[in-house]
Amino acid sequence: MGFASLMLADSARVADGLLFVLGGGVNQFHRPIYPAPLQVVLVGLIELPVGYSGELITFTVEVKAAEDEDVYAHFEAGFQVGLKPGAMKRGNTAPIVIDLAPVALPKPGFFVVEATIADEEPSRAYFTVSRDAASESGQPT
């Protein structure tokens, strides 16, 4: 069990067990002032264990500076999935969407979102935040 996929997106939602993603895979942001809200969602697809039958799955998500690992946000969550009758015993996944919009980053830099289930190796989505070039030149943004 673990994250089969992890990415940042402009927006996403889950409906009927499916992910609907807009602007997925974004990894570069420009912000005019700091601290700056992240204003994205984390989209993940979790591989369910073989024989999964509705047990609680818990995970953690952290937003960190990639170089020094300062933690800017920490989330803990859990969920249960009801599989449809006749579902395969293996190969099942569960989509998640976590709103990271209010996470404030104090400065431009290189960051990482780490998502971890139990004692598994964390999955990572890296991204860069830079100062908006128009704001530095005095141009309106």
N, CA, C and O atoms as a MOPAC input file, in Angstrom:
PM7 MOZYME 1SCF
protein

 N      0.85500 1    -1.17600 1     0.00000 1
 C      0.00000 1     0.00000 1     0.00000 1
 C      0.89500 1     1.23100 1     0.00000 1
 O      1.96000 1     1.24000 1     0.61600 1
 N      0.45900 1     2.24200 1    -0.68100 1
 C      1.18500 1     3.49800 1    -0.75400 1
 C      0.53900 1     4.39300 1    -1.78500 1
 O     -0.52800 1     4.08500 1    -2.31800 1
 N      1.19100 1     5.49900 1    -2.06000 1
 C      0.68300 1     6.43300 1    -3.06100 1
 C      1.16600 1     5.99700 1    -4.44200 1
 O      2.36900 1     5.92900 1    -4.69400 1
 N      0.22600 1     5.70500 1    -5.32800 1
 C      0.57500 1     5.36500 1    -6.70300 1
 C      0.88700 1     6.62900 1    -7.48300 1
 O      1.66500 1     6.60400 1    -8.43800 1
 N      0.27600 1     7.74000 1    -7.07100 1
 C      0.44500 1     9.00500 1    -7.77200 1
 C      0.23900 1    10.14400 1    -6.78400 1
 O     -0.56100 1    10.04500 1    -5.85400 1
 N      0.97500 1    11.22500 1    -7.00400 1
 C      0.86700 1    12.40800 1    -6.14700 1
 C      1.23500 1    13.61700 1    -6.98700 1
 O      2.28800 1    13.63100 1    -7.62500 1
 N      0.36800 1    14.64900 1    -6.99700 1
 C      0.66800 1    15.86000 1    -7.75300 1
 C     -0.07300 1    17.04600 1    -7.17100 1
 O     -1.04000 1    16.89400 1    -6.42400 1
 N      0.39900 1    18.22600 1    -7.52700 1
 C     -0.27700 1    19.46800 1    -7.18700 1
 C     -1.13300 1    19.89300 1    -8.37100 1
 O     -0.78000 1    19.65400 1    -9.52600 1
 N     -2.27500 1    20.53200 1    -8.06600 1
 C     -3.19000 1    20.96000 1    -9.12400 1
 C     -3.86800 1    22.25700 1    -8.71400 1
 O     -3.94300 1    22.60300 1    -7.53500 1
 N     -4.36200 1    22.96500 1    -9.73000 1
 C     -5.12800 1    24.18300 1    -9.46000 1
 C     -6.41200 1    23.85700 1    -8.71300 1
 O     -6.78100 1    24.56300 1    -7.77400 1
 N     -7.09400 1    22.79400 1    -9.12100 1
 C     -8.29100 1    22.34200 1    -8.40700 1
 C     -8.55300 1    20.88900 1    -8.76200 1
 O     -8.08900 1    20.39400 1    -9.78900 1
 N     -9.30400 1    20.21200 1    -7.89900 1
 C     -9.66000 1    18.81400 1    -8.12900 1
 C    -10.80600 1    18.44200 1    -7.20900 1
 O    -11.03300 1    19.07300 1    -6.17700 1
 N    -11.52100 1    17.40100 1    -7.60700 1
 C    -12.56700 1    16.86100 1    -6.74500 1
 C    -12.70700 1    15.37900 1    -7.04000 1
 O    -12.27200 1    14.88400 1    -8.08000 1
 N    -13.32600 1    14.68400 1    -6.09300 1
 C    -13.59700 1    13.26200 1    -6.24500 1
 C    -15.11000 1    13.09400 1    -6.35100 1
 O    -15.85900 1    13.63200 1    -5.53500 1
 N    -15.55500 1    12.34800 1    -7.35500 1
 C    -16.97300 1    12.02300 1    -7.51300 1
 C    -17.08400 1    10.60200 1    -8.04000 1
 O    -16.45100 1    10.25200 1    -9.03500 1
 N    -17.88100 1     9.79100 1    -7.38000 1
 C    -18.09000 1     8.39600 1    -7.78000 1
 C    -16.77600 1     7.62800 1    -7.88500 1
 O    -16.61800 1     6.77300 1    -8.75600 1
 N    -15.83600 1     7.93600 1    -6.99600 1
 C    -14.55700 1     7.23700 1    -6.97800 1
 C    -13.57800 1     7.66000 1    -8.05300 1
 O    -12.51600 1     7.05700 1    -8.20400 1
 N    -13.93300 1     8.70900 1    -8.81200 1
 C    -13.05400 1     9.19100 1    -9.87600 1
 C    -12.48600 1    10.55500 1    -9.51900 1
 O    -13.12300 1    11.33300 1    -8.81000 1
 N    -11.28700 1    10.84300 1   -10.01100 1
 C    -10.65400 1    12.14800 1    -9.83100 1
 C    -10.95500 1    13.04100 1   -11.02500 1
 O    -10.81100 1    12.63000 1   -12.17700 1
 N    -11.37100 1    14.26100 1   -10.73700 1
 C    -11.55400 1    15.27300 1   -11.76600 1
 C    -10.56800 1    16.38700 1   -11.44100 1
 O    -10.73400 1    17.09400 1   -10.44700 1
 N     -9.53900 1    16.54700 1   -12.27700 1
 C     -8.40900 1    17.42600 1   -11.99400 1
 C     -8.31900 1    18.52800 1   -13.04400 1
 O     -8.42500 1    18.26700 1   -14.24200 1
 N     -8.12100 1    19.76900 1   -12.57900 1
 C     -7.86700 1    20.91100 1   -13.46400 1
 C     -6.48200 1    21.46400 1   -13.14700 1
 O     -6.14900 1    21.68500 1   -11.98300 1
 N     -5.69000 1    21.68200 1   -14.16700 1
 C     -4.35800 1    22.24700 1   -13.96800 1
 C     -3.46000 1    21.33600 1   -13.16100 1
 O     -2.72200 1    21.81400 1   -12.30000 1
 N     -3.50100 1    20.03400 1   -13.41400 1
 C     -2.69600 1    19.07300 1   -12.65700 1
 C     -1.24300 1    19.04800 1   -13.07900 1
 O     -0.91800 1    19.32900 1   -14.23200 1
 N     -0.36900 1    18.71100 1   -12.14400 1
 C      1.05200 1    18.59700 1   -12.42100 1
 C      1.81400 1    19.90100 1   -12.32000 1
 O      2.97600 1    19.96900 1   -12.71800 1
 N      1.18400 1    20.93400 1   -11.79700 1
 C      1.84700 1    22.23300 1   -11.67100 1
 C      3.00300 1    22.12400 1   -10.65400 1
 O      2.86200 1    21.49000 1    -9.60800 1
 N      4.14500 1    22.75300 1   -10.98200 1
 C      5.27300 1    22.68100 1   -10.04500 1
 C      6.07600 1    23.98100 1    -9.96700 1
 O      7.12600 1    24.01700 1    -9.32500 1
 N      5.59700 1    25.04500 1   -10.61000 1
 C      6.25300 1    26.35400 1   -10.49900 1
 C      5.18900 1    27.40900 1   -10.23200 1
 O      4.18100 1    27.49100 1   -10.93400 1
 N      5.43200 1    28.20900 1    -9.20800 1
 C      4.49000 1    29.24800 1    -8.80600 1
 C      5.20800 1    30.58100 1    -8.70500 1
 O      6.38800 1    30.63300 1    -8.36000 1
 N      4.50100 1    31.65000 1    -9.00300 1
 C      5.03000 1    33.00300 1    -8.85800 1
 C      4.10500 1    33.75000 1    -7.90500 1
 O      2.89100 1    33.78300 1    -8.10800 1
 N      4.67400 1    34.34300 1    -6.87500 1
 C      3.89200 1    35.07800 1    -5.88600 1
 C      4.51500 1    36.45700 1    -5.69700 1
 O      5.73700 1    36.57100 1    -5.60600 1
 N      3.68800 1    37.51500 1    -5.63700 1
 C      4.22500 1    38.87400 1    -5.53700 1
 C      4.68200 1    39.25800 1    -4.13100 1
 O      5.60700 1    40.05600 1    -3.98300 1
 N      4.05200 1    38.70500 1    -3.10000 1
 C      4.39200 1    39.07700 1    -1.71800 1
 C      4.49900 1    37.83000 1    -0.85100 1
 O      3.96000 1    36.77400 1    -1.18000 1
 N      5.20200 1    37.97800 1     0.25700 1
 C      5.39100 1    36.87300 1     1.20700 1
 C      5.12700 1    37.38000 1     2.61000 1
 O      5.44700 1    38.52600 1     2.92700 1
 N      4.53400 1    36.52000 1     3.47300 1
 C      4.19600 1    35.13300 1     3.20800 1
 C      3.12200 1    35.01800 1     2.13200 1
 O      2.25400 1    35.88300 1     2.00900 1
 N      3.19300 1    33.93500 1     1.35300 1
 C      2.30300 1    33.73400 1     0.21000 1
 C      1.49200 1    32.45900 1     0.40100 1
 O      2.04800 1    31.41000 1     0.72600 1
 N      0.17700 1    32.54800 1     0.20000 1
 C     -0.62400 1    31.32500 1     0.27200 1
 C     -0.29800 1    30.40600 1    -0.90000 1
 O     -0.07100 1    30.87500 1    -2.01500 1
 N     -0.27500 1    29.11700 1    -0.65400 1
 C      0.08200 1    28.14800 1    -1.68700 1
 C     -0.97500 1    28.09300 1    -2.79900 1
 O     -0.61500 1    28.01000 1    -3.97300 1
 N     -2.23400 1    28.13500 1    -2.46600 1
 C     -3.35100 1    28.20700 1    -3.41900 1
 C     -3.40000 1    27.05900 1    -4.41800 1
 O     -3.65200 1    27.28100 1    -5.60200 1
 N     -3.16200 1    25.82800 1    -3.95500 1
 C     -3.30100 1    24.62800 1    -4.78300 1
 C     -3.89200 1    23.50200 1    -3.94200 1
 O     -4.04600 1    23.63000 1    -2.72700 1
 N     -4.22000 1    22.39800 1    -4.60900 1
 C     -4.64800 1    21.18900 1    -3.90800 1
 C     -3.64800 1    20.08300 1    -4.17700 1
 O     -2.97000 1    20.07200 1    -5.20400 1
 N     -3.56700 1    19.16100 1    -3.24700 1
 C     -2.75600 1    17.96100 1    -3.41600 1
 C     -3.69700 1    16.84600 1    -3.87900 1
 O     -4.73100 1    16.59500 1    -3.26000 1
 N     -3.32800 1    16.19200 1    -4.95900 1
 C     -4.12700 1    15.11200 1    -5.52300 1
 C     -3.32600 1    13.82600 1    -5.38800 1
 O     -2.16100 1    13.76700 1    -5.78000 1
 N     -3.95100 1    12.80500 1    -4.83500 1
 C     -3.25600 1    11.53900 1    -4.67100 1
 C     -4.12100 1    10.36500 1    -5.06100 1
 O     -5.34900 1    10.43000 1    -5.00800 1
 N     -3.47000 1     9.29900 1    -5.45000 1
 C     -4.13500 1     8.04300 1    -5.74600 1
 C     -3.43800 1     6.99000 1    -4.89400 1
 O     -2.25400 1     6.70800 1    -5.07800 1
 N     -4.18300 1     6.41800 1    -3.96700 1
 C     -3.62100 1     5.46500 1    -3.01800 1
 C     -3.90300 1     4.04200 1    -3.48800 1
 O     -5.04200 1     3.69800 1    -3.80200 1
 N     -2.85800 1     3.22200 1    -3.53200 1
 C     -3.00800 1     1.80000 1    -3.85100 1
 C     -3.51800 1     1.10000 1    -2.59700 1
 O     -2.85900 1     1.13300 1    -1.55700 1
 N     -4.67200 1     0.47500 1    -2.68500 1
 C     -5.22500 1    -0.24200 1    -1.53800 1
 C     -4.54400 1    -1.60000 1    -1.41600 1
 O     -4.16700 1    -2.20100 1    -2.42200 1
 N     -4.38400 1    -2.09100 1    -0.16400 1
 C     -3.72100 1    -3.39000 1     0.00200 1
 C     -4.57200 1    -4.52600 1    -0.57200 1
 O     -5.79400 1    -4.41200 1    -0.66400 1
 N     -3.92200 1    -5.60200 1    -0.95000 1
 C     -4.60700 1    -6.78900 1    -1.45500 1
 C     -5.59100 1    -7.26200 1    -0.39300 1
 O     -5.23100 1    -7.39400 1     0.77600 1
 N     -6.81900 1    -7.51400 1    -0.79200 1
 C     -7.83900 1    -7.98600 1     0.13600 1
 C     -8.46000 1    -6.89500 1     0.99900 1
 O     -9.15300 1    -7.20000 1     1.96900 1
 N     -8.22400 1    -5.63100 1     0.66600 1
 C     -8.78400 1    -4.51600 1     1.44600 1
 C    -10.29500 1    -4.68200 1     1.58000 1
 O    -10.99200 1    -4.97900 1     0.61000 1
 N    -10.78700 1    -4.48200 1     2.81600 1
 C    -12.22200 1    -4.66400 1     3.06100 1
 C    -12.82000 1    -3.53800 1     3.89900 1
 O    -13.72800 1    -3.77000 1     4.69700 1
 N    -12.31500 1    -2.32400 1     3.72000 1
 C    -12.93700 1    -1.18200 1     4.39100 1
 C    -12.25300 1    -0.69600 1     5.65300 1
 O    -12.81100 1     0.13300 1     6.37200 1
 N    -11.05800 1    -1.19100 1     5.94100 1
 C    -10.33900 1    -0.74000 1     7.13900 1
 C     -9.94700 1     0.72600 1     7.00800 1
 O     -9.78900 1     1.23900 1     5.90000 1
 N     -9.79100 1     1.39300 1     8.14000 1
 C     -9.35500 1     2.78300 1     8.16900 1
 C     -7.91300 1     2.88500 1     7.66800 1
 O     -7.03500 1     2.15200 1     8.12400 1
 N     -7.68100 1     3.79100 1     6.73500 1
 C     -6.33500 1     4.06900 1     6.23500 1
 C     -5.97100 1     5.47400 1     6.69200 1
 O     -6.69900 1     6.42600 1     6.41000 1
 N     -4.85700 1     5.61000 1     7.39400 1
 C     -4.42600 1     6.92300 1     7.86700 1
 C     -3.15200 1     7.32500 1     7.12800 1
 O     -2.35500 1     6.48000 1     6.72100 1
 N     -2.98500 1     8.62800 1     6.96600 1
 C     -1.80100 1     9.14000 1     6.28700 1
 C     -1.47600 1    10.52400 1     6.82000 1
 O     -2.31500 1    11.18000 1     7.43700 1
 N     -0.24200 1    10.96100 1     6.57400 1
 C      0.18800 1    12.30900 1     6.94400 1
 C      0.68400 1    13.02000 1     5.69100 1
 O      1.18000 1    12.39900 1     4.75100 1
 N      0.53400 1    14.33300 1     5.70800 1
 C      1.02400 1    15.17600 1     4.62400 1
 C      1.77600 1    16.33500 1     5.25700 1
 O      1.28000 1    16.96500 1     6.19100 1
 N      2.97100 1    16.62000 1     4.75300 1
 C      3.75000 1    17.76500 1     5.22600 1
 C      4.22000 1    18.59800 1     4.04100 1
 O      4.60800 1    18.06800 1     3.00000 1
 N      4.17500 1    19.91100 1     4.22500 1
 C      4.74600 1    20.84800 1     3.25800 1
 C      6.03400 1    21.35700 1     3.88800 1
 O      6.01100 1    21.92200 1     4.98100 1
 N      7.15900 1    21.16000 1     3.20000 1
 C      8.47500 1    21.46900 1     3.76700 1
 C      9.33100 1    22.24000 1     2.78200 1
 O      9.09500 1    22.22000 1     1.57400 1
 N     10.32300 1    22.91600 1     3.32000 1
 C     11.39800 1    23.45000 1     2.48600 1
 C     12.25000 1    22.24900 1     2.07700 1
 O     12.61400 1    21.43500 1     2.92600 1
 N     12.56800 1    22.13000 1     0.80400 1
 C     13.29200 1    20.95100 1     0.32500 1
 C     14.72200 1    20.89500 1     0.83600 1
 O     15.25000 1    19.80600 1     1.06300 1
 N     15.36900 1    22.05900 1     1.02500 1
 C     16.77400 1    22.06300 1     1.42500 1
 C     16.97400 1    21.81400 1     2.92100 1
 O     17.80400 1    20.99100 1     3.30700 1
 N     16.22400 1    22.51300 1     3.75400 1
 C     16.48600 1    22.40400 1     5.19400 1
 C     15.37400 1    21.69100 1     5.95400 1
 O     15.47600 1    21.51500 1     7.16800 1
 N     14.31300 1    21.27900 1     5.26300 1
 C     13.19800 1    20.52800 1     5.82800 1
 C     12.42600 1    21.26600 1     6.91400 1
 O     11.81000 1    20.62200 1     7.76400 1
 N     12.44000 1    22.61600 1     6.91300 1
 C     11.53300 1    23.34900 1     7.78400 1
 C     10.11300 1    22.96300 1     7.37900 1
 O      9.78900 1    22.94100 1     6.19200 1
 N      9.26600 1    22.65900 1     8.36200 1
 C      7.89400 1    22.22000 1     8.08400 1
 C      6.95900 1    23.41700 1     8.18000 1
 O      6.92000 1    24.09800 1     9.20500 1
 N      6.19400 1    23.67700 1     7.09700 1
 C      5.26000 1    24.80100 1     7.05600 1
 C      3.81400 1    24.36400 1     7.24200 1
 O      2.95600 1    25.19500 1     7.54100 1
 N      3.52900 1    23.08700 1     7.07400 1
 C      2.18800 1    22.56200 1     7.32400 1
 C      2.29300 1    21.07100 1     7.59000 1
 O      3.13600 1    20.38100 1     7.01600 1
 N      1.42000 1    20.58100 1     8.47300 1
 C      1.36700 1    19.15800 1     8.80400 1
 C     -0.10700 1    18.77300 1     8.92100 1
 O     -0.85200 1    19.37700 1     9.69300 1
 N     -0.52400 1    17.76600 1     8.15200 1
 C     -1.90400 1    17.27800 1     8.19200 1
 C     -1.89100 1    15.79000 1     8.50000 1
 O     -1.02000 1    15.05600 1     8.03300 1
 N     -2.85900 1    15.35300 1     9.28600 1
 C     -3.09400 1    13.92700 1     9.49800 1
 C     -4.54000 1    13.66200 1     9.14000 1
 O     -5.43000 1    14.41700 1     9.53100 1
 N     -4.78100 1    12.58800 1     8.39500 1
 C     -6.14700 1    12.28700 1     7.96900 1
 C     -6.31600 1    10.78500 1     7.84100 1
 O     -5.34800 1    10.02400 1     7.84300 1
 N     -7.54900 1    10.38700 1     7.73200 1
 C     -7.87000 1     8.98000 1     7.53700 1
 C     -9.14100 1     8.84700 1     6.73400 1
 O     -9.95200 1     9.77100 1     6.67500 1
 N     -9.31000 1     7.70200 1     6.12200 1
 C    -10.52500 1     7.45200 1     5.34900 1
 C    -10.74900 1     5.95700 1     5.22100 1
 O     -9.84700 1     5.15100 1     5.44800 1
 N    -11.95900 1     5.61000 1     4.85600 1
 C    -12.32700 1     4.23900 1     4.54800 1
 C    -13.01200 1     4.25100 1     3.19100 1
 O    -13.70900 1     5.20400 1     2.84300 1
 N    -12.81000 1     3.20000 1     2.44000 1
 C    -13.40100 1     3.09800 1     1.12100 1
 C    -14.27000 1     1.85000 1     1.08100 1
 O    -13.84900 1     0.77500 1     1.50900 1
 N    -15.47600 1     1.99800 1     0.56800 1
 C    -16.32700 1     0.84400 1     0.33800 1
 C    -16.17700 1     0.41100 1    -1.10500 1
 O    -16.55700 1     1.14300 1    -2.01800 1
 N    -15.62800 1    -0.76700 1    -1.31700 1
 C    -15.47700 1    -1.27800 1    -2.67600 1
 C    -16.80100 1    -1.85400 1    -3.16500 1
 O    -17.58200 1    -2.38700 1    -2.37600 1
 N    -17.04400 1    -1.74700 1    -4.44200 1
 C    -18.27900 1    -2.27400 1    -5.02900 1
 C    -18.25400 1    -3.79800 1    -4.99000 1
 O    -17.18900 1    -4.40700 1    -5.09300 1
 N    -19.42300 1    -4.41300 1    -4.84300 1
 C    -19.47100 1    -5.87600 1    -4.87000 1
 C    -18.82800 1    -6.40900 1    -6.14900 1
 O    -19.03900 1    -5.87200 1    -7.23600 1
 N    -18.04400 1    -7.46800 1    -5.99900 1
 C    -17.37200 1    -8.05900 1    -7.14400 1
 C    -16.05200 1    -7.39300 1    -7.49900 1
 O    -15.41200 1    -7.77800 1    -8.47800 1
 N    -15.62900 1    -6.39100 1    -6.71200 1
 C    -14.34900 1    -5.72900 1    -6.99600 1
 C    -13.20700 1    -6.73500 1    -6.88000 1
 O    -13.26400 1    -7.67700 1    -6.08800 1
 N    -12.18400 1    -6.51700 1    -7.67700 1
 C    -11.00900 1    -7.38700 1    -7.64500 1
 C    -10.37700 1    -7.35700 1    -6.25400 1
 O    -10.53200 1    -6.38500 1    -5.51400 1
 N     -9.67600 1    -8.40900 1    -5.91200 1
 C     -8.99900 1    -8.47700 1    -4.61000 1
 C     -7.72400 1    -7.65000 1    -4.59600 1
 O     -7.22700 1    -7.30000 1    -3.52600 1
 N     -7.18600 1    -7.33000 1    -5.77400 1
 C     -5.96500 1    -6.53100 1    -5.86300 1
 C     -6.12000 1    -5.49700 1    -6.96200 1
 O     -6.98900 1    -5.62500 1    -7.82400 1
 N     -5.27100 1    -4.46400 1    -6.93400 1
 C     -5.28400 1    -3.44800 1    -7.97800 1
 C     -6.29300 1    -2.32900 1    -7.75100 1
 O     -6.54000 1    -1.53200 1    -8.65600 1
 N     -6.87800 1    -2.25700 1    -6.56400 1
 C     -7.84200 1    -1.19700 1    -6.27900 1
 C     -7.11500 1     0.05300 1    -5.76500 1
 O     -6.09300 1    -0.03000 1    -5.08400 1
 N     -7.67300 1     1.19700 1    -6.11400 1
 C     -7.10000 1     2.46800 1    -5.68100 1
 C     -8.18900 1     3.35000 1    -5.08400 1
 O     -9.38100 1     3.13200 1    -5.29600 1
 N     -7.74300 1     4.35200 1    -4.33000 1
 C     -8.65600 1     5.32900 1    -3.72900 1
 C     -8.09000 1     6.72200 1    -3.97300 1
 O     -6.93600 1     6.98300 1    -3.63300 1
 N     -8.88400 1     7.62400 1    -4.55700 1
 C     -8.41400 1     8.98800 1    -4.79800 1
 C     -8.61200 1     9.87500 1    -3.57800 1
 O     -9.56700 1     9.70100 1    -2.82100 1
 N     -7.69900 1    10.83200 1    -3.39400 1
 C     -7.84600 1    11.83100 1    -2.33400 1
 C     -7.51500 1    13.21500 1    -2.90100 1
 O     -6.73700 1    13.34900 1    -3.84600 1
 N     -8.12300 1    14.22900 1    -2.30100 1
 C     -7.81800 1    15.62100 1    -2.61500 1
 C     -7.69700 1    16.36000 1    -1.29900 1
 O     -8.60600 1    16.30000 1    -0.47100 1
 N     -6.58400 1    17.06000 1    -1.09000 1
 C     -6.35300 1    17.83600 1     0.13200 1
 C     -6.10600 1    19.28400 1    -0.24700 1
 O     -5.24100 1    19.58000 1    -1.07100 1
 N     -6.86300 1    20.17700 1     0.35300 1
 C     -6.74700 1    21.61000 1     0.06600 1
 C     -5.52400 1    22.18600 1     0.77700 1
 O     -5.48100 1    22.23700 1     2.00600 1
 N     -4.53700 1    22.61700 1     0.00600 1
 C     -3.33800 1    23.25400 1     0.55800 1
 C     -3.37700 1    24.76600 1     0.38600 1
 O     -2.39700 1    25.44800 1     0.68700 1
 N     -4.50500 1    25.30000 1    -0.09600 1
 C     -4.62100 1    26.73300 1    -0.39500 1
 C     -4.19500 1    27.63500 1     0.75600 1
 O     -3.48100 1    28.60900 1     0.51800 1
 N     -4.60100 1    27.35300 1     1.99600 1
 C     -4.24100 1    28.28200 1     3.06900 1
 C     -2.81200 1    28.16300 1     3.59800 1
 O     -2.40000 1    28.97500 1     4.42600 1
 N     -2.05200 1    27.17300 1     3.14100 1
 C     -0.67100 1    27.02200 1     3.61900 1
 C      0.14000 1    28.23400 1     3.17700 1
 O      0.19600 1    28.54900 1     1.98900 1
 N      0.76100 1    28.90800 1     4.12600 1
 C      1.54200 1    30.11700 1     3.82600 1
 C      3.03400 1    29.78400 1     3.76300 1
 O      3.59200 1    29.18400 1     4.68100 1
 N      3.65300 1    30.18100 1     2.67800 1
 C      5.09700 1    30.00300 1     2.52300 1
 C      5.77400 1    31.33400 1     2.81700 1
 O      5.36900 1    32.35800 1     2.26900 1
 N      6.80300 1    31.34500 1     3.67500 1
 C      7.39100 1    32.59800 1     4.13400 1
 C      8.30600 1    33.29400 1     3.14000 1
 O      8.58500 1    34.48500 1     3.27700 1
 N      8.78400 1    32.54300 1     2.12100 1
 C      9.78500 1    33.12000 1     1.21000 1
 C      9.80600 1    32.30600 1    -0.07800 1
 O      9.28400 1    31.19200 1    -0.11400 1
 N     10.39900 1    32.84600 1    -1.12500 1
 C     10.59400 1    32.04500 1    -2.34100 1
 C     11.53600 1    30.88600 1    -2.04500 1
 O     12.32700 1    30.95100 1    -1.10300 1
 N     11.45500 1    29.83200 1    -2.84100 1
 C     12.37300 1    28.72200 1    -2.64100 1
 C     11.90200 1    27.44000 1    -3.28800 1
 O     10.96300 1    27.42100 1    -4.08400 1
 N     12.59200 1    26.35800 1    -2.92000 1
 C     12.32800 1    25.02000 1    -3.42700 1
 C     11.66800 1    24.24300 1    -2.29300 1
 O     12.21700 1    24.15700 1    -1.19500 1
 N     10.48300 1    23.67200 1    -2.55800 1
 C      9.68900 1    23.03600 1    -1.51700 1
 C      9.28700 1    21.62600 1    -1.93500 1
 O      9.43500 1    21.23600 1    -3.09300 1
 N      8.77500 1    20.87100 1    -0.96400 1
 C      8.30200 1    19.52000 1    -1.22900 1
 C      7.06300 1    19.25000 1    -0.38300 1
 O      6.97200 1    19.67400 1     0.76900 1
 N      6.11700 1    18.53800 1    -0.97700 1
 C      4.98600 1    17.99200 1    -0.23100 1
 C      5.27700 1    16.51000 1    -0.07300 1
 O      5.47700 1    15.80200 1    -1.06000 1
 N      5.30100 1    16.03800 1     1.17600 1
 C      5.53100 1    14.62500 1     1.44900 1
 C      4.25400 1    14.01000 1     2.00300 1
 O      3.64900 1    14.54300 1     2.93300 1
 N      3.85100 1    12.88900 1     1.42800 1
 C      2.67600 1    12.15700 1     1.89800 1
 C      3.11800 1    10.75100 1     2.29000 1
 O      3.81300 1    10.07500 1     1.53200 1
 N      2.71100 1    10.32200 1     3.47500 1
 C      3.16200 1     9.04000 1     4.00200 1
 C      1.98300 1     8.25500 1     4.55600 1
 O      1.15200 1     8.79900 1     5.28300 1
 N      1.91500 1     6.98900 1     4.21300 1
 C      0.93800 1     6.06900 1     4.78300 1
 C      1.69700 1     5.11300 1     5.68800 1
 O      2.63000 1     4.44000 1     5.25000 1
 N      1.29100 1     5.05500 1     6.96500 1
 C      1.89300 1     4.15100 1     7.95300 1
 C      3.41300 1     4.24800 1     7.90300 1
 O      3.97100 1     5.34400 1     7.96700 1
 N      4.08400 1     3.10300 1     7.78900 1
 C      5.55100 1     3.08200 1     7.79500 1
 C      6.14100 1     3.01700 1     6.39100 1
 O      7.31600 1     2.68900 1     6.22300 1
 N      5.33000 1     3.32900 1     5.38700 1
 C      5.80700 1     3.29800 1     4.00300 1
 C      6.77900 1     4.44800 1     3.75000 1
 O      6.81200 1     5.42800 1     4.49400 1
 N      7.55100 1     4.31300 1     2.71000 1
 C      8.43300 1     5.39400 1     2.26400 1
 C      7.55200 1     6.55000 1     1.77900 1
 O      6.56600 1     6.30200 1     1.08500 1
 N      7.87400 1     7.81100 1     2.12200 1
 C      7.01900 1     8.92000 1     1.68000 1
 C      7.02900 1     9.09900 1     0.16300 1
 O      8.02900 1     8.83500 1    -0.50500 1
 N      5.90000 1     9.55000 1    -0.35700 1
 C      5.81200 1     9.98400 1    -1.75100 1
 C      5.99700 1    11.48800 1    -1.74800 1
 O      5.62200 1    12.16000 1    -0.78700 1
 N      6.57900 1    12.02700 1    -2.82500 1
 C      6.92600 1    13.45300 1    -2.82900 1
 C      6.48300 1    14.15000 1    -4.10800 1
 O      6.49300 1    13.57300 1    -5.19500 1
 N      6.09600 1    15.40800 1    -3.94200 1
 C      5.82600 1    16.30200 1    -5.06800 1
 C      6.62300 1    17.57600 1    -4.81200 1
 O      6.34500 1    18.30100 1    -3.85700 1
 N      7.60600 1    17.84900 1    -5.65300 1
 C      8.47800 1    19.01900 1    -5.49600 1
 C      7.92100 1    20.20000 1    -6.27500 1
 O      7.28100 1    20.02700 1    -7.31200 1
 N      8.16800 1    21.40200 1    -5.76600 1
 C      7.74000 1    22.60600 1    -6.47200 1
 C      8.61100 1    23.78600 1    -6.08700 1
 O      9.24200 1    23.80000 1    -5.03000 1
 N      8.62900 1    24.78500 1    -6.97800 1
 C      9.41000 1    26.00200 1    -6.77700 1
 C      8.46900 1    27.19500 1    -6.69100 1
 O      7.50500 1    27.29600 1    -7.45000 1
 N      8.75700 1    28.08900 1    -5.76500 1
 C      8.00100 1    29.33600 1    -5.64600 1
 C      8.99100 1    30.48100 1    -5.81100 1
 O     10.01400 1    30.52800 1    -5.12800 1
 N      8.68400 1    31.40600 1    -6.72100 1
 C      9.57200 1    32.54200 1    -6.95700 1
 C      8.78900 1    33.84000 1    -6.84400 1
 O      7.56100 1    33.86900 1    -6.91300 1
 N      9.55100 1    34.90800 1    -6.66700 1
 C      8.93200 1    36.22200 1    -6.61100 1
 C      8.45500 1    36.57500 1    -8.01400 1
 O      9.15500 1    36.33600 1    -8.99800 1
 N      7.27900 1    37.13500 1    -8.09400 1
 C      6.69400 1    37.54100 1    -9.37100 1
 C      7.57700 1    38.62200 1    -9.98300 1
 O      7.79500 1    39.66300 1    -9.36300 1
 N      8.09300 1    38.39000 1   -11.20200 1
 C      9.01000 1    39.33300 1   -11.85900 1
 C      8.35100 1    40.67300 1   -12.07700 1
 O      9.02900 1    41.69700 1   -11.98300 1
 N      7.05600 1    40.72100 1   -12.36400 1
 C      6.36200 1    41.98600 1   -12.58800 1
 C      6.33500 1    42.82700 1   -11.32500 1
 O      6.43900 1    44.05100 1   -11.40000 1
 N      6.19500 1    42.19000 1   -10.15300 1
 C      6.15100 1    42.96000 1    -8.91200 1
 C      7.51800 1    43.55500 1    -8.58100 1
 O      7.59400 1    44.62900 1    -7.98500 1
 N      8.60100 1    42.86800 1    -8.96300 1
 C      9.93500 1    43.40600 1    -8.70100 1
 C     10.25200 1    44.60200 1    -9.58700 1
 O     11.00800 1    45.48800 1    -9.19000 1
 N      9.67900 1    44.62900 1   -10.78300 1
 C      9.97800 1    45.72600 1   -11.69300 1
 C      9.02900 1    46.91000 1   -11.51400 1
 O      9.16400 1    47.92600 1   -12.19600 1
 N      8.07000 1    46.77900 1   -10.59800 1
 C      7.12200 1    47.85100 1   -10.37700 1
 C      5.92300 1    47.78900 1   -11.30300 1
 O      5.04800 1    48.65300 1   -11.23600 1
 N      5.86400 1    46.78200 1   -12.17000 1
 C      4.73900 1    46.59500 1   -13.08000 1
 C      3.54300 1    46.08800 1   -12.28200 1
 O      3.72200 1    45.32600 1   -11.33100 1
 N      2.32700 1    46.49200 1   -12.64600 1
 C      1.15800 1    45.92400 1   -11.97500 1
 C      1.02700 1    44.44700 1   -12.30900 1
 O      1.39000 1    44.01400 1   -13.40300 1
 N      0.49100 1    43.65600 1   -11.33500 1
 C      0.34100 1    42.21500 1   -11.56300 1
 C     -1.08800 1    41.84300 1   -11.83800 1
 O     -1.39000 1    40.66900 1   -12.05200 1

